[in-house]
Amino acid sequence: MQASGQIAALDLVGEAIHELLQASRSLLAVPVADSMVLQGFDAYGRLTAEGSDPLLLHFARRATKHGRPLSVTALDRDALACAGSSEWAPDSALSAVPFPGIGQSGALCLIWRDARAMRDGDIPLIRHIGQLATAALVNAKLREGLEQRIKADSESSERTHHAHAEEITRHNQTERELHRLSVTDIMTGLLNRRGFEFYASQSLSIAREQYLQGLLLFADINDLKRVNDAYGHERGDELIQDCAGVLRDAFRKSDVVARLGGDEFAVFSVDAESPDAVQQRVDQRLKAFAETHARPYPISMSIGVLECPSSSDESLTQMLAQADRLMYTQKRSSAPRRATNVQQ
């Protein structure tokens, strides 16, 4: 039975897998002390019975044994029969990535019900999650052991107290890193939708408490599907990254800049700047980028900008929907390429 500290660490791992990789199921094999912790996760990142899926366990052991990632874009019947699994259909995609542990290697194995090719950055991301999971579980184990020793011996030395504090600090640092992963869009390095909702809500509350105006921007890349169809998805990913970089450079580090998913972005800024000024700045950055970076396709975005006065009591979700509508109003018009409004 796993202790509460290990369960908390595994919950964070499950959240990171769900948010960043969207696997149908996954299995984490982590060496802790003298045993191998086997923990399964469902499609929502929730903990399942340990090692319950023979197919994932089979490939996790193979990846650990051979010390290299295994990636199958579409499983065949022979692979399923070899693992003794009847749950998964042929054409399911699977990846098993080993990572260094303490004394021996661990592995993180993921499966998707539909055929899926590995994306750039998947293997380093999976390995990073596995290493963080190892650190979190080992720290939890050490932390719980130290707490038991301190409880049993009330006169433990100052050195033990210091070691206990260091282990707790390392454990907290690992939890913060897992949180950072869970709110980050892996393709662009911006916040993802979850991160935007978390940090923009905080900024909105602070702005209202201090009677400051905010601005909410909703942006959509123009013609991303056409670029994907004409030049391939690698070029489409490049266009997404280009637009993310332009938005990042157009705003301050204190502003909340995020990719909500697909071709959609959002920014929340505590600022009294006018929507027209925001639009002009983004347009100038897009133009400057296009002049200095040769691309076979035009780079443009449709944008809706909503002023958020401190007197408003509407939620972030409601205001985001308004900014989205402004963006679509602008997208449908040929010129000018902007839409602004004041949220009452």
Sequence and secondary structure as in RCSB ss.txt:
>XXXX:A:sequence
MQASGQIAALDLVGEAIHELLQASRSLLAVPVADSMVLQGFDAYGRLTAEGSDPLLLHFARRATKHGRPLSVTAL
DRDALACAGSSEWAPDSALSAVPFPGIGQSGALCLIWRDARAMRDGDIPLIRHIGQLATAALVNAKLREGLEQRI
KADSESSERTHHAHAEEITRHNQTERELHRLSVTDIMTGLLNRRGFEFYASQSLSIAREQYLQGLLLFADINDLK
RVNDAYGHERGDELIQDCAGVLRDAFRKSDVVARLGGDEFAVFSVDAESPDAVQQRVDQRLKAFAETHARPYPIS
MSIGVLECPSSSDESLTQMLAQADRLMYTQKRSSAPRRATNVQQ
>XXXX:A:secstr
   HHHHHHHHHHHHHHHHHH  SEEEEEEEETTEEEEEEE TTS EESTT  HHHHHHHHHHHHHTS EEESS 
 HHHHHHHT  SS TT EEEEEEE  SSS EEEEEEESS     TTHHHHHHHHHHHHHHHHHHHHHHHHHHHHH
HH TT  HHHHHHHHHHHHHHHHHHHHHHHHHTB TTTSSB HHHHHHHHHHHHHHHHHTT  EEEEEEEETTHH
HHHHHH HHHHHHHHHHHHHHHHHHS TTSEEEEEETTEEEEEEE    HHHHHHHHHHHHHHHHHHS  SS   
EEEEEEEE TT    HHHHHHHHHHHHHHHHHSSSSS EEEE  
